Amino acid sequence: LYVVDRTPTILVGTALPAVLVPGLERANLHNRSLYETVRQRYGLVPFRAERWIEAAVPDHEEAALLGVPAAAPVLGIESIAWLKGGLPMEYYYALHRTDQTRLHVLSR
């Protein structure tokens, strides 16, 4: 759960292959970048990622964590990041409050 100025803004679930990041579950990631931690500890840098963005409605637990009514519209973002050799490095699904965040997408 990402909180900005005491306001929950994004709820993220992330999965990385344990074989690539042994011991990561014990790392203190409070106020730290997951990608920076993975780069420093394991030398892993994502090469490319795909993202799918959709309108979503949080379930009751997700809405409570985000501090929104259960029927509030949010943005759902699903993402897969790959390493340079084509091995999947990360999968995540995030719910973004539409009243607190906006997205900026840059393609190169």
C-alpha positions in Angstrom: 0.0 0.0 0.0 1.5 3.3 -1.1 0.5 6.2 1.2 1.2 9.9 0.3 0.6 12.6 2.9 -1.3 10.0 5.0 -3.6 9.2 2.1 -3.6 5.7 0.6 -3.2 6.0 -3.2 -2.1 2.7 -4.7 -2.5 -0.9 -3.7 0.1 -3.2 -5.3 0.6 -7.0 -5.3 4.0 -8.0 -6.7 5.5 -11.4 -7.5 9.1 -12.2 -8.4 10.6 -15.7 -9.1 12.2 -16.8 -5.8 15.1 -18.4 -7.7 16.1 -14.9 -8.9 15.8 -13.1 -5.6 16.6 -15.5 -2.8 16.1 -13.9 0.6 14.2 -10.9 -0.7 11.3 -11.7 1.6 13.5 -10.7 4.5 14.5 -7.3 3.0 13.2 -4.1 4.6 11.4 -2.4 1.8 9.7 0.2 3.9 10.1 3.5 2.0 12.5 1.8 -0.5 12.3 1.1 -4.2 11.8 -2.6 -5.0 13.6 -2.2 -8.3 16.6 -0.4 -6.7 16.8 -3.1 -4.0 16.7 -5.9 -6.7 19.3 -4.1 -8.8 21.7 -3.6 -5.8 21.3 -7.0 -4.2 20.9 -9.3 -7.3 22.1 -7.2 -10.3 18.7 -7.6 -12.0 17.5 -4.8 -14.2 14.3 -5.0 -16.2 14.8 -4.7 -19.9 11.2 -4.3 -21.0 7.7 -4.4 -19.6 4.1 -4.7 -20.8 1.2 -3.1 -19.0 -2.5 -3.5 -19.3 -4.7 -0.7 -17.9 -8.4 -1.2 -17.2 -11.3 0.3 -15.3 -11.8 -1.7 -12.1 -13.8 -1.9 -8.9 -12.1 -2.9 -5.7 -13.4 -5.6 -3.5 -14.4 -4.7 0.1 -10.9 -5.4 1.5 -9.1 -3.5 -1.2 -11.5 -0.6 -0.9 -11.0 -0.5 2.9 -7.2 -0.4 2.4 -7.5 2.3 -0.2 -9.9 4.3 1.9 -12.6 4.4 -0.8 -16.2 3.2 -1.0 -16.5 -0.4 -2.3 -18.1 0.7 -5.6 -15.5 3.5 -6.3 -13.9 3.3 -9.7 -10.2 2.7 -9.7 -7.6 1.9 -12.4 -6.3 -1.6 -12.5 -2.8 -2.0 -13.9 -1.4 -5.4 -14.7 2.3 -5.6 -15.6 5.0 -8.1 -16.5 8.7 -7.1 -16.6 11.3 -9.2 -18.4 15.1 -9.3 -18.1 17.2 -8.8 -21.3 17.3 -12.5 -22.1 13.6 -12.8 -22.1 13.1 -14.3 -18.6 10.1 -12.9 -16.7 11.4 -10.9 -13.7 8.3 -9.4 -12.1 4.5 -9.6 -12.2 2.3 -7.1 -10.5 -1.3 -5.9 -10.3 -2.0 -2.5 -8.9 -5.2 -0.6 -8.0 -4.8 3.2 -8.4 -7.3 5.6 -6.8 -8.6 7.7 -9.6 -9.3 10.6 -7.2 -5.6 10.7 -6.0 -3.4 9.7 -8.8 -2.8 10.2 -12.5 -0.7 8.2 -14.9 2.1 9.4 -17.1 3.3 7.0 -19.8 6.4 7.6 -21.8 7.4 5.3 -24.7 10.9 5.2 -26.2 
